[in-house]
Amino acid sequence: MEKISIYKLIDEDDLVSDDQYYTLKGLRDYVINKVYEIWEEFNDERPFTKEELKDDENLFKYLEEKGFYIETILKVTTDDFNL
C-alpha cells in the first residue's frame, strides 16, 4: 500500500499568486529542477545542496526559508483507488 499526499505551495509574500498543487515527488522535482538555480543564483552560501533536498525534512525547511508555506491538502493510499 503506497501513500500519496497532495501539497499546496503557498507564497507568503504574494497573496495574489496562483495556487500550486504537487505530490511530494512533483514538489521535489519542481524545486530541484526548475527553481533551485534561479533562487540560488546570487546566494554564495546555499543553505542546502540539491542532494540534501532529496530528504523530505530538508525540502520543507528550504521552502520555509524561501518564504513558502506547505499545506497538506489530501492524503490517500493506493487502496483508495479502484484499480
N, C-alpha and C positions, 0 to 999 in steps of 0.2 A: 504494500500500500504506500503510494507516494503522496506526500503532502505538497500542495501548491498554495502559495499565498499571492495575493494581488496587493500591490502597494501603490499609494498615491504620493507623488512627489510634489511638495508644496514649497514654492519660493517665498520665504518670509519677507523679502524686500519688495516683491512685485505682486500685489494683490490682484492685478488685472490679468496675469498670465493664464494661459490655457491649462486646464488640468492635464496631468500626465500620469498614466497608469502603467505599471510594469509588474511582471513576475520578478522574482529575485534574480534569475539569470538575465532577464532583459534589462533590469536596472544596472546590474554589474557591467553588462556589455555596453550600455549607454555611457556610463561613467568612464570606463577604461578606454573604449574605442572611439567615442565621439567627443567628449568634453574635457577629458583629463589634460590633454596637451594645451587646449585653449585656456583653461583655468590656471594652469601652472606655467604658462609661457613666461611670465615676468617674476616668478617666485623661485629664487635660487635655493631656498630651503624647503623642499617639498615635504609636507607632513607625512605622506605615505607614498610608497612606490606603487606601481601598477600591480606588482606581485602581491604586495601586502593588501591591496584592495580585493583580492580574491577571498579574503576572510570576511565573513558577514559583519562581524562586530566592527572591524576597521572601515568597511564600506559605509556603514551607518554613521560612524564617528566623523569620517571625512565629509560626508554630505552635510552633517550638522555644522561642522566648522566652516563650510562654504555658504551657510545661511539657508539651508534647506531642512524642511521637516518631512519626515516619512510617516505616513499614516497607513496602517494595515486596514485594507478595505474588506477583504474576503479571504477566508481560509477554507480550502476544500481538500478532499483526498480523491485519489483515483476511484475509490469505491463509490463516490458520489455521482459518478458518471455511469450511464447505461451503455457500456461498450460491448 
